[in-house]
Amino acid sequence: MEAQSAARTLLGVKGLCALFGVSKDWVYRRTQAAAPDPLPCVRFGKLIRFDEKEVGEFIESHRRASGGRLGATGGVARVIQRRYRVLTRKRFQNGYVRLRGKHDPYWEGFFREDILLADGQIVRKRRSKNLGRLAELPTKKLALRKLSSVVAELNALDYRPRSVMTVRDFVEDKYKKLVLPVRKPTTQHGYGVVLNRHVLPEIGDRQLVEVTSEDVQTLINRKVADGLSYNSVKNIRMVLSAVFTAAVKYGYRKENPARQTEMPPEPVRVLPPLPSEEELQHLIDALPEPYCTMVLLVCVSGVRIGELLALRWRAVDWKRRCLWVVEAVSRGSFHSPKTHRSLRPILLAEEDLKRLAEFRRRTPNASEDDWLFPNGRGTGPIRADKALARLQAAAKKANIPHVTWHLLRHWHTTVLHEEGVPLKAAQERLGHADVKTTMKHYVHISEEVAREAAEVASRRLHRLEPSRLSPESGSNFGSESVVAAAKSLETEDRRGTQVA
Protein backbone atom coordinates (compact mmCIF):
# COMPACT_ATOMS: atom_id res chain seq x y z
CA MET A 1 0.00 0.00 0.00
CA GLU A 2 2.83 2.38 0.88
CA ALA A 3 4.66 1.41 -2.32
CA GLN A 4 1.59 2.21 -4.40
CA SER A 5 1.22 5.58 -2.64
CA ALA A 6 4.85 6.40 -3.28
CA ALA A 7 4.49 5.43 -6.95
CA ARG A 8 1.66 7.92 -7.47
CA THR A 9 2.43 11.23 -9.17
CA LEU A 10 1.40 14.01 -6.80
CA LEU A 11 0.94 17.52 -8.13
CA GLY A 12 0.99 20.86 -6.39
CA VAL A 13 -1.57 23.60 -6.96
CA LYS A 14 0.44 25.29 -9.71
CA GLY A 15 1.09 22.02 -11.49
CA LEU A 16 -2.58 21.07 -11.29
CA CYS A 17 -3.64 24.42 -12.73
CA ALA A 18 -1.13 24.16 -15.57
CA LEU A 19 -2.10 20.58 -16.41
CA PHE A 20 -5.88 20.93 -16.40
CA GLY A 21 -6.20 24.63 -17.23
CA VAL A 22 -8.10 25.69 -14.12
CA SER A 23 -7.52 28.66 -11.84
CA LYS A 24 -6.16 28.64 -8.30
CA ASP A 25 -9.48 30.04 -7.08
CA TRP A 26 -11.24 27.03 -8.65
CA VAL A 27 -8.90 24.66 -6.80
CA TYR A 28 -8.91 26.40 -3.40
CA ARG A 29 -12.70 26.67 -3.26
CA ARG A 30 -13.00 22.92 -3.84
CA THR A 31 -10.43 22.00 -1.20
CA GLN A 32 -11.99 23.91 1.67
CA ALA A 33 -13.22 21.97 4.68
CA ALA A 34 -16.87 22.89 4.05
CA ALA A 35 -16.79 22.49 0.24
CA PRO A 36 -20.05 20.85 -0.96
CA ASP A 37 -18.25 18.90 -3.72
CA PRO A 38 -14.60 18.57 -2.59
CA LEU A 39 -11.75 17.93 -4.99
CA PRO A 40 -9.83 14.72 -4.17
CA CYS A 41 -6.51 15.64 -2.56
CA VAL A 42 -3.85 14.43 -0.14
CA ARG A 43 -2.95 16.63 2.82
CA PHE A 44 0.49 16.75 4.45
CA GLY A 45 -0.08 19.19 7.29
CA LYS A 46 -0.77 22.49 5.54
CA LEU A 47 0.43 21.20 2.18
CA ILE A 48 -2.07 19.98 -0.40
CA ARG A 49 -1.13 17.53 -3.14
CA PHE A 50 -3.26 16.03 -5.90
CA ASP A 51 -3.24 12.73 -7.68
CA GLU A 52 -3.31 13.32 -11.43
CA LYS A 53 -5.51 10.30 -12.12
CA GLU A 54 -8.07 11.06 -9.40
CA VAL A 55 -8.38 14.70 -10.42
CA GLY A 56 -8.77 13.65 -14.06
CA GLU A 57 -11.59 11.29 -13.14
CA PHE A 58 -13.20 14.03 -10.99
CA ILE A 59 -13.19 16.51 -13.87
CA GLU A 60 -14.42 13.91 -16.36
CA SER A 61 -17.34 12.88 -14.14
CA HIS A 62 -18.38 16.50 -13.66
CA ARG A 63 -18.08 17.12 -17.38
CA ARG A 64 -20.56 14.33 -18.09
CA ALA A 65 -22.96 15.52 -15.35
CA SER A 66 -22.95 19.14 -16.54
CA GLY A 67 -23.21 18.42 -20.25
CA GLY A 68 -19.63 19.18 -21.19
CA ARG A 69 -18.90 22.19 -18.99
CA LEU A 70 -17.17 22.77 -15.69
CA GLY A 71 -18.85 25.10 -13.21
CA ALA A 72 -16.10 27.55 -12.31
CA THR A 73 -15.50 31.25 -11.93
CA GLY A 74 -12.33 33.21 -12.44
CA GLY A 75 -10.18 31.21 -14.88
CA VAL A 76 -13.06 29.18 -16.27
CA ALA A 77 -12.12 25.78 -17.69
CA ARG A 78 -14.52 24.24 -20.18
CA VAL A 79 -14.31 20.81 -21.71
CA ILE A 80 -14.96 20.81 -25.45
CA GLN A 81 -14.36 17.58 -27.37
CA ARG A 82 -12.11 16.24 -24.57
CA ARG A 83 -9.82 19.31 -24.81
CA TYR A 84 -9.41 21.77 -21.94
CA ARG A 85 -9.49 25.44 -22.87
CA VAL A 86 -8.96 28.38 -20.48
CA LEU A 87 -11.42 31.19 -21.24
CA THR A 88 -10.61 34.86 -20.77
CA ARG A 89 -10.80 35.64 -17.09
CA LYS A 90 -12.81 38.62 -15.86
CA ARG A 91 -10.52 41.58 -15.35
CA PHE A 92 -9.27 41.76 -11.79
CA GLN A 93 -7.11 44.38 -10.10
CA ASN A 94 -5.62 45.13 -6.70
CA GLY A 95 -4.45 48.66 -7.45
CA TYR A 96 -1.39 50.21 -5.91
CA VAL A 97 -0.61 52.95 -3.41
CA ARG A 98 2.10 55.48 -2.82
CA LEU A 99 2.90 58.04 -0.19
CA ARG A 100 2.41 61.67 -1.22
CA GLY A 101 3.29 64.97 0.43
CA LYS A 102 6.13 66.00 2.73
CA HIS A 103 4.68 68.13 5.50
CA ASP A 104 1.43 66.16 5.91
CA PRO A 105 1.94 62.87 4.05
CA TYR A 106 -1.02 60.84 2.92
CA TRP A 107 -1.63 57.61 1.03
CA GLU A 108 -2.94 57.89 -2.54
CA GLY A 109 -4.48 54.83 -4.16
CA PHE A 110 -4.53 54.19 -7.90
CA PHE A 111 -6.80 51.91 -9.88
CA ARG A 112 -8.40 51.69 -13.30
CA GLU A 113 -12.08 52.07 -14.07
CA ASP A 114 -14.23 51.43 -17.13
CA ILE A 115 -16.16 54.49 -18.31
CA LEU A 116 -19.28 54.29 -20.48
CA LEU A 117 -19.40 57.29 -22.83
CA ALA A 118 -22.59 58.85 -24.13
CA ASP A 119 -22.14 57.15 -27.54
CA GLY A 120 -21.94 53.70 -25.93
CA GLN A 121 -18.17 53.33 -26.19
CA ILE A 122 -16.30 51.94 -23.16
CA VAL A 123 -12.90 53.39 -22.30
CA ARG A 124 -10.60 52.52 -19.41
CA LYS A 125 -9.18 55.36 -17.30
CA ARG A 126 -6.83 55.53 -14.37
CA ARG A 127 -8.33 56.91 -11.18
CA SER A 128 -6.80 58.03 -7.91
CA LYS A 129 -8.24 58.37 -4.43
CA ASN A 130 -6.99 59.89 -1.19
CA LEU A 131 -7.05 56.97 1.26
CA GLY A 132 -6.04 58.84 4.41
CA ARG A 133 -3.18 60.47 6.24
CA LEU A 134 -0.07 58.58 7.27
CA ALA A 135 -1.01 59.07 10.92
CA GLU A 136 -4.22 57.13 10.30
CA LEU A 137 -2.64 54.45 8.10
CA PRO A 138 0.92 54.01 9.36
CA THR A 139 1.80 51.08 7.07
CA LYS A 140 1.51 50.38 3.38
CA LYS A 141 -0.36 47.17 4.16
CA LEU A 142 -3.15 49.10 5.86
CA ALA A 143 -3.35 51.49 2.92
CA LEU A 144 -3.66 48.56 0.48
CA ARG A 145 -6.36 47.05 2.67
CA LYS A 146 -8.38 50.25 2.47
CA LEU A 147 -7.85 50.43 -1.29
CA SER A 148 -9.17 46.87 -1.61
CA SER A 149 -12.56 48.03 -0.34
CA VAL A 150 -12.57 50.67 -3.10
CA VAL A 151 -11.74 48.28 -5.95
CA ALA A 152 -14.01 45.51 -4.60
CA GLU A 153 -16.94 47.00 -6.50
CA LEU A 154 -14.87 47.09 -9.70
CA ASN A 155 -13.97 43.41 -9.27
CA ALA A 156 -17.55 42.31 -8.55
CA LEU A 157 -19.16 39.90 -11.00
CA ASP A 158 -22.12 42.24 -11.55
CA TYR A 159 -19.96 45.32 -12.13
CA ARG A 160 -21.00 47.55 -15.00
CA PRO A 161 -18.94 50.37 -16.50
CA ARG A 162 -19.71 53.73 -14.92
CA SER A 163 -21.63 56.11 -17.15
CA VAL A 164 -20.57 59.75 -17.47
CA MET A 165 -24.11 60.73 -18.46
CA THR A 166 -25.51 63.65 -16.48
CA VAL A 167 -28.90 63.70 -14.81
CA ARG A 168 -30.14 66.17 -17.43
CA ASP A 169 -28.98 63.96 -20.32
CA PHE A 170 -30.62 60.89 -18.82
CA VAL A 171 -33.91 62.71 -18.21
CA GLU A 172 -34.04 64.25 -21.70
CA ASP A 173 -32.68 61.33 -23.73
CA LYS A 174 -33.92 58.33 -21.78
CA TYR A 175 -36.58 59.03 -19.18
CA LYS A 176 -38.75 61.35 -21.25
CA LYS A 177 -38.57 58.99 -24.23
CA LEU A 178 -38.84 55.60 -22.56
CA VAL A 179 -40.87 56.07 -19.36
CA LEU A 180 -43.02 59.20 -19.51
CA PRO A 181 -44.79 58.36 -22.82
CA VAL A 182 -46.48 55.34 -21.16
CA ARG A 183 -47.84 57.44 -18.30
CA LYS A 184 -51.16 59.27 -18.30
CA PRO A 185 -51.19 62.85 -19.61
CA THR A 186 -51.81 64.28 -16.15
CA THR A 187 -48.81 62.36 -14.81
CA GLN A 188 -46.66 63.50 -17.71
CA HIS A 189 -47.55 67.12 -17.08
CA GLY A 190 -47.00 66.91 -13.31
CA TYR A 191 -43.66 65.12 -13.62
CA GLY A 192 -42.51 67.56 -16.29
CA VAL A 193 -43.25 70.54 -14.04
CA VAL A 194 -41.34 69.03 -11.12
CA LEU A 195 -38.36 68.08 -13.29
CA ASN A 196 -38.07 71.47 -15.00
CA ARG A 197 -38.66 73.61 -11.90
CA HIS A 198 -36.98 71.71 -9.09
CA VAL A 199 -34.84 68.73 -10.16
CA LEU A 200 -32.87 69.78 -13.25
CA PRO A 201 -31.91 73.26 -11.96
CA GLU A 202 -30.50 71.65 -8.80
CA ILE A 203 -28.73 68.45 -9.92
CA GLY A 204 -29.14 68.47 -13.70
CA ASP A 205 -25.42 68.96 -14.38
CA ARG A 206 -24.27 66.27 -11.92
CA GLN A 207 -23.18 62.89 -13.25
CA LEU A 208 -25.98 60.39 -12.82
CA VAL A 209 -23.88 57.80 -10.96
CA GLU A 210 -22.38 60.38 -8.59
CA VAL A 211 -25.69 61.50 -7.05
CA THR A 212 -25.86 60.05 -3.54
CA SER A 213 -28.58 59.76 -0.93
CA GLU A 214 -26.93 62.67 0.87
CA ASP A 215 -27.36 64.85 -2.24
CA VAL A 216 -31.05 63.96 -2.54
CA GLN A 217 -31.63 64.56 1.17
CA THR A 218 -29.89 67.94 0.90
CA LEU A 219 -32.18 68.85 -1.99
CA ILE A 220 -35.27 67.87 0.02
CA ASN A 221 -34.13 69.84 3.06
CA ARG A 222 -33.40 72.90 0.92
CA LYS A 223 -36.88 72.82 -0.60
CA VAL A 224 -38.40 72.57 2.87
CA ALA A 225 -36.33 75.56 4.00
CA ASP A 226 -37.52 77.53 0.95
CA GLY A 227 -41.08 77.22 2.22
CA LEU A 228 -42.49 74.64 -0.20
CA SER A 229 -45.52 72.77 1.04
CA TYR A 230 -45.27 69.21 2.30
CA ASN A 231 -47.07 67.80 -0.73
CA SER A 232 -44.78 69.70 -3.13
CA VAL A 233 -41.66 68.30 -1.43
CA LYS A 234 -43.25 64.85 -1.41
CA ASN A 235 -43.84 65.10 -5.16
CA ILE A 236 -40.20 66.11 -5.73
CA ARG A 237 -39.00 63.06 -3.84
CA MET A 238 -41.43 60.83 -5.75
CA VAL A 239 -40.25 62.12 -9.14
CA LEU A 240 -36.59 61.72 -8.15
CA SER A 241 -37.27 58.15 -7.07
CA ALA A 242 -39.00 57.43 -10.38
CA VAL A 243 -36.04 58.80 -12.37
CA PHE A 244 -33.44 56.79 -10.44
CA THR A 245 -35.60 53.67 -10.59
CA ALA A 246 -35.52 53.95 -14.38
CA ALA A 247 -31.74 54.47 -14.23
CA VAL A 248 -31.38 51.23 -12.26
CA LYS A 249 -33.72 49.40 -14.62
CA TYR A 250 -31.74 50.35 -17.73
CA GLY A 251 -28.33 49.71 -16.17
CA TYR A 252 -27.07 53.23 -15.56
CA ARG A 253 -27.02 52.85 -11.75
CA LYS A 254 -26.93 50.03 -9.22
CA GLU A 255 -29.20 51.55 -6.58
CA ASN A 256 -31.84 54.22 -6.08
CA PRO A 257 -30.50 56.95 -3.73
CA ALA A 258 -33.94 58.54 -3.24
CA ARG A 259 -35.28 55.51 -1.37
CA GLN A 260 -32.92 56.07 1.54
CA THR A 261 -34.05 59.65 2.15
CA GLU A 262 -36.54 60.85 4.76
CA MET A 263 -39.38 63.31 4.59
CA PRO A 264 -39.99 65.94 7.29
CA PRO A 265 -42.93 65.39 9.65
CA GLU A 266 -46.24 65.96 7.94
CA PRO A 267 -47.83 69.15 9.28
CA VAL A 268 -51.35 69.30 10.59
CA ARG A 269 -53.59 69.81 7.60
CA VAL A 270 -56.42 72.31 7.92
CA LEU A 271 -59.14 71.52 5.42
CA PRO A 272 -60.74 74.52 3.72
CA PRO A 273 -64.28 75.44 4.78
CA LEU A 274 -67.07 73.99 2.69
CA PRO A 275 -69.87 76.10 1.25
CA SER A 276 -73.25 75.77 2.90
CA GLU A 277 -76.40 74.55 1.14
CA GLU A 278 -77.65 78.13 0.84
CA GLU A 279 -74.37 79.29 -0.71
CA LEU A 280 -74.44 76.44 -3.21
CA GLN A 281 -78.00 77.32 -4.18
CA HIS A 282 -76.96 80.95 -4.72
CA LEU A 283 -74.01 79.73 -6.80
CA ILE A 284 -76.19 77.52 -9.02
CA ASP A 285 -78.69 80.36 -9.52
CA ALA A 286 -75.88 82.78 -10.46
CA LEU A 287 -74.33 80.49 -13.11
CA PRO A 288 -75.67 80.18 -16.67
CA GLU A 289 -76.03 76.91 -18.49
CA PRO A 290 -74.22 74.58 -18.84
CA TYR A 291 -72.19 75.57 -15.77
CA CYS A 292 -75.07 75.39 -13.31
CA THR A 293 -75.82 71.80 -14.42
CA MET A 294 -72.12 70.99 -14.06
CA VAL A 295 -72.15 72.23 -10.45
CA LEU A 296 -75.28 70.24 -9.75
CA LEU A 297 -73.82 67.00 -11.12
CA VAL A 298 -70.56 67.36 -9.20
CA CYS A 299 -72.45 68.02 -5.95
CA VAL A 300 -74.85 65.08 -6.32
CA SER A 301 -72.41 62.55 -7.82
CA GLY A 302 -68.93 63.51 -6.53
CA VAL A 303 -67.47 63.00 -10.00
CA ARG A 304 -64.04 64.47 -10.85
CA ILE A 305 -64.00 67.48 -13.14
CA GLY A 306 -61.96 65.58 -15.77
CA GLU A 307 -64.50 62.75 -15.68
CA LEU A 308 -67.42 65.16 -15.83
CA LEU A 309 -66.12 66.96 -18.91
CA ALA A 310 -65.44 63.65 -20.70
CA LEU A 311 -69.05 62.45 -20.29
CA ARG A 312 -70.96 61.71 -23.47
CA TRP A 313 -74.68 61.21 -23.70
CA ARG A 314 -74.24 57.47 -24.16
CA ALA A 315 -72.75 57.41 -20.63
CA VAL A 316 -76.15 58.37 -19.18
CA ASP A 317 -78.05 55.16 -18.44
CA TRP A 318 -81.68 56.29 -18.12
CA LYS A 319 -82.97 52.81 -17.28
CA ARG A 320 -80.54 52.13 -14.47
CA ARG A 321 -80.54 55.80 -13.42
CA CYS A 322 -76.77 56.21 -13.37
CA LEU A 323 -73.76 57.79 -15.05
CA TRP A 324 -71.05 55.47 -16.42
CA VAL A 325 -67.57 56.93 -15.87
CA VAL A 326 -65.30 55.32 -18.47
CA GLU A 327 -62.85 58.06 -19.46
CA ALA A 328 -61.41 61.41 -18.42
CA VAL A 329 -59.97 64.41 -20.23
CA SER A 330 -57.01 66.62 -19.37
CA ARG A 331 -55.78 69.49 -21.59
CA GLY A 332 -57.67 68.10 -24.57
CA SER A 333 -56.27 64.58 -24.21
CA PHE A 334 -58.61 61.69 -23.37
CA HIS A 335 -57.42 58.82 -21.18
CA SER A 336 -58.66 56.25 -18.69
CA PRO A 337 -59.74 57.51 -15.25
CA LYS A 338 -57.30 57.95 -12.38
CA THR A 339 -57.46 54.50 -10.75
CA HIS A 340 -58.87 51.06 -11.50
CA ARG A 341 -61.83 51.82 -9.21
CA SER A 342 -62.60 54.98 -11.15
CA LEU A 343 -64.30 52.94 -13.88
CA ARG A 344 -67.67 52.90 -12.18
CA PRO A 345 -71.37 53.64 -12.39
CA ILE A 346 -72.68 56.52 -10.25
CA LEU A 347 -76.34 56.24 -9.32
CA LEU A 348 -78.47 59.41 -9.49
CA ALA A 349 -81.67 60.36 -7.74
CA GLU A 350 -84.91 60.67 -9.70
CA GLU A 351 -84.99 64.45 -9.26
CA ASP A 352 -81.46 64.79 -10.66
CA LEU A 353 -82.30 62.62 -13.65
CA LYS A 354 -85.26 64.88 -14.42
CA ARG A 355 -82.97 67.92 -14.29
CA LEU A 356 -80.54 66.14 -16.63
CA ALA A 357 -83.37 65.18 -19.04
CA GLU A 358 -84.49 68.81 -19.12
CA PHE A 359 -80.92 69.84 -19.92
CA ARG A 360 -80.87 67.27 -22.76
CA ARG A 361 -84.02 68.74 -24.32
CA ARG A 362 -82.15 72.01 -24.83
CA THR A 363 -79.88 70.24 -27.35
CA PRO A 364 -82.29 68.03 -29.30
CA ASN A 365 -79.84 67.45 -32.16
CA ALA A 366 -77.14 65.97 -29.90
CA SER A 367 -76.24 62.35 -30.67
CA GLU A 368 -75.19 59.65 -28.23
CA ASP A 369 -71.51 60.31 -29.04
CA ASP A 370 -71.72 64.04 -28.33
CA TRP A 371 -70.38 65.50 -25.10
CA LEU A 372 -72.69 66.66 -22.36
CA PHE A 373 -70.79 69.93 -22.08
CA PRO A 374 -69.25 70.80 -25.50
CA ASN A 375 -67.22 73.92 -26.17
CA GLY A 376 -68.48 76.77 -28.33
CA ARG A 377 -67.17 75.24 -31.57
CA GLY A 378 -68.43 71.76 -30.79
CA THR A 379 -64.98 70.25 -31.39
CA GLY A 380 -64.59 68.93 -27.88
CA PRO A 381 -65.65 69.41 -24.28
CA ILE A 382 -65.20 72.61 -22.30
CA ARG A 383 -61.67 73.07 -20.98
CA ALA A 384 -61.24 72.59 -17.24
CA ASP A 385 -59.41 75.90 -16.76
CA LYS A 386 -62.21 77.82 -18.45
CA ALA A 387 -64.84 76.03 -16.36
CA LEU A 388 -62.90 76.85 -13.18
CA ALA A 389 -62.64 80.52 -14.13
CA ARG A 390 -66.41 80.76 -14.66
CA LEU A 391 -67.08 78.94 -11.38
CA GLN A 392 -64.84 81.20 -9.30
CA ALA A 393 -66.12 84.36 -10.96
CA ALA A 394 -69.70 83.40 -10.01
CA ALA A 395 -68.57 82.47 -6.48
CA LYS A 396 -66.92 85.84 -6.03
CA LYS A 397 -70.07 87.57 -7.23
CA ALA A 398 -72.11 85.55 -4.70
CA ASN A 399 -69.65 86.43 -1.86
CA ILE A 400 -68.49 82.82 -1.46
CA PRO A 401 -64.83 82.98 -0.39
CA HIS A 402 -63.29 79.82 -1.92
CA VAL A 403 -64.85 77.32 -4.32
CA THR A 404 -63.21 74.85 -6.72
CA TRP A 405 -64.53 71.81 -8.55
CA HIS A 406 -62.50 69.58 -6.25
CA LEU A 407 -63.95 71.30 -3.18
CA LEU A 408 -67.46 70.45 -4.41
CA ARG A 409 -66.32 66.83 -4.51
CA HIS A 410 -65.28 67.21 -0.86
CA TRP A 411 -68.72 68.66 -0.11
CA HIS A 412 -70.37 65.59 -1.60
CA THR A 413 -68.22 63.23 0.53
CA THR A 414 -68.88 65.17 3.73
CA VAL A 415 -72.64 65.12 3.18
CA LEU A 416 -72.55 61.34 2.68
CA HIS A 417 -70.60 60.94 5.92
CA GLU A 418 -72.91 63.19 7.93
CA GLU A 419 -75.99 61.38 6.64
CA GLY A 420 -74.62 58.03 7.77
CA VAL A 421 -73.81 56.55 4.35
CA PRO A 422 -71.38 53.61 4.79
CA LEU A 423 -67.77 54.51 4.06
CA LYS A 424 -67.42 51.69 1.53
CA ALA A 425 -70.33 53.09 -0.48
CA ALA A 426 -68.74 56.55 -0.46
CA GLN A 427 -65.42 55.07 -1.63
CA GLU A 428 -67.08 53.28 -4.54
CA ARG A 429 -69.01 56.41 -5.50
CA LEU A 430 -65.88 58.58 -5.49
CA GLY A 431 -63.71 56.01 -7.27
CA HIS A 432 -60.96 55.89 -4.64
CA ALA A 433 -58.52 52.97 -4.69
CA ASP A 434 -58.05 53.20 -0.91
CA VAL A 435 -60.73 53.97 1.65
CA LYS A 436 -58.13 55.83 3.73
CA THR A 437 -58.05 58.53 1.07
CA THR A 438 -61.78 59.03 1.46
CA MET A 439 -61.58 59.45 5.22
CA LYS A 440 -58.31 61.38 5.50
CA HIS A 441 -58.64 63.94 2.74
CA TYR A 442 -62.29 64.23 1.74
CA VAL A 443 -64.42 64.15 4.89
CA HIS A 444 -64.76 67.56 6.58
CA ILE A 445 -66.19 68.00 10.06
CA SER A 446 -68.80 70.72 10.08
CA GLU A 447 -69.56 72.91 13.10
CA GLU A 448 -72.94 71.26 13.56
CA VAL A 449 -71.39 67.77 13.67
CA ALA A 450 -68.69 68.87 16.11
CA ARG A 451 -71.30 70.42 18.40
CA GLU A 452 -73.42 67.26 18.20
CA ALA A 453 -70.38 65.17 19.20
CA ALA A 454 -69.96 67.28 22.32
CA GLU A 455 -73.64 66.97 23.20
CA VAL A 456 -73.62 63.18 22.74
CA ALA A 457 -70.78 62.71 25.25
CA SER A 458 -72.40 65.08 27.72
CA ARG A 459 -75.83 63.40 27.49
CA ARG A 460 -74.33 59.95 28.06
CA LEU A 461 -72.46 61.12 31.18
CA HIS A 462 -75.46 62.90 32.72
CA ARG A 463 -77.56 59.75 32.61
CA LEU A 464 -75.63 58.64 35.73
CA GLU A 465 -77.06 59.72 39.15
CA PRO A 466 -78.03 63.33 38.46
CA SER A 467 -77.96 64.18 42.21
CA ARG A 468 -74.25 63.45 42.46
CA LEU A 469 -73.25 65.01 39.12
CA SER A 470 -75.45 68.11 39.28
CA PRO A 471 -73.75 71.42 40.03
CA GLU A 472 -76.10 72.04 42.98
CA SER A 473 -74.95 68.97 44.87
CA GLY A 474 -71.36 70.12 44.80
CA SER A 475 -68.35 67.89 45.43
CA ASN A 476 -67.76 66.27 48.87
CA PHE A 477 -64.25 65.08 48.03
CA GLY A 478 -61.88 66.11 50.87
CA SER A 479 -64.67 67.47 53.14
CA GLU A 480 -64.46 67.23 56.97
CA SER A 481 -67.18 64.54 57.18
CA VAL A 482 -65.40 62.31 54.73
CA VAL A 483 -62.06 62.74 56.50
CA ALA A 484 -63.63 61.97 59.91
CA ALA A 485 -65.29 58.83 58.56
CA ALA A 486 -61.99 57.67 57.10
CA LYS A 487 -60.19 58.18 60.44
CA SER A 488 -62.83 56.21 62.37
CA LEU A 489 -62.54 53.31 59.94
CA GLU A 490 -58.76 53.35 60.32
CA THR A 491 -59.05 53.28 64.14
CA GLU A 492 -61.41 50.30 64.05
CA ASP A 493 -59.01 48.41 61.77
CA ARG A 494 -56.13 48.98 64.21
CA ARG A 495 -58.16 47.70 67.18
CA GLY A 496 -59.15 44.60 65.28
CA THR A 497 -55.54 43.90 64.47
CA GLN A 498 -54.45 44.24 68.13
CA VAL A 499 -57.20 41.85 69.34
CA ALA A 500 -56.21 39.30 66.76
Secondary structure, 3 states (H helix, E strand, C coil): CHHHHHHCCEECHHHHHHHHCCCHHHHHHCCCCCCCCCCCCEEECCEEEEEHHHHHHHHHHHHHHCCCECCCCCCCEEEECCEEEECCCCCCCCCEEEEECCCCCEEEEEEEEEEECCCCCEEEEEEEEEEEECCCCCCHHHHHHHHHHHHHHHHCCCCCCEECCEHHHHHHHHHHHHCHHHCCHHHHHHHHHHHHHHHHHHHCCCEHHHCCHHHHHHHHHHHHHCCCCHHHHHHHHHHHHHHHHHHHHCCCCCCCHHHHCCCCCCCCCCCCCCCCHHHHHHHHHHCCCCHHHHHHHHHHHCCCHHHHHCCEHHHEECCCCEEEECCEEECCEEECCCCHHHCEEEECCHHHHHHHHHHHHCCCCCCCCCECCECCCCCCECCHHHHHHHHHHHHHHCCCCCCCHHHHHHHHHHHHHHCCCCHHHHHHHHCCCCHHHHHHHHCCCCHHHHHHHHHHHHHHHCCCCHHHHCCCCCCCCCCHHHHHHHHHHHHHHHHHHHHC
